[in-house]
Amino acid sequence: MPSRADLARLIARAERAVVFTGAGISTESGIPDFRSPGGVWSRMKPIYFQDFVADAAKRREVWERAFTGRAGWTGRSPNAGHHAVARLVAQGKVSAVITQNVDNLHQDSGVPAERVIELHGNATYATCLECAERHELAELKDSFLKAGEIPYCRRCGGLVKTATISFGQSMPEAPMLRAEEETLACDLFLVLGSSLVVYPAAGFPLLAKRNGATLAIVNREPTDLDPYADLVLHDELGEALTEVVPAG
């Protein structure tokens, strides 16, 4: 039976590791996951990108969710798991953190933004769908809540949307390319808190494995890729990572 000590040894041997995180690393911060009972999609249906673009009522619903915090993706603090990953980056052990999360908690824990590759975007700010101008949510919130104004771009007048990748929206090319490059360059690919069911993101662990990297998966529940991994731990992430990567 693999142990935390086994994981520590894999990390110690690695020269260039990549960390891949899913919703499971953030649940200990109080951020709900998507698919489990009580998760986000069991409480409210996702709004598809095409509907957001075509329907003003859907856009209003998306912004209502964002500004009232109904989805629960923002406003939380990093937990012990995030801080352990930040320590690995600071030590030079981890070259990049590839994340499926949109909560900004890796950056908040101290990982430099340029080391975080966000496959599904970021819920803590908004961008224009036409010119990509960044808009801070605080700048948009008052006019929406007080006057009911749906945000439009201050620069070009285009539609503004939270910087997340919605259902039906194309995956971002640049982050996907960077994630592939980092995956092919690593000697250890460490999955933390991902069910590994959402593709194409979930294809990166197997890509790393086929390219000769060691594959380690730490998740509370089994995943479909467990049989391909060199090490699998079904464990609590914050507690396990604090033991494997102690502070100080």
Secondary structure, DSSP 8 states (H G I E B T S, - for coil): ---HHHHHHHHHH-SSEEEEE-GGGTGGGT---SSSTTSHHHHS----HHHHHH-HHHHHHHHHHHHHTSS--SS----HHHHHHHHHHHTT-EEEEEE---S-HHHHTT--GGGEEESSEEEEEEEETTT--EEEHHHHHHHHHHH----B-TTT--BEEEEE--TTS---HHHHHHHHHHHHH-SEEEEES----STTGGGHHHHHHHTT-EEEEE-SS--TTGGG-SEEE-S-HHHHHHHHS---
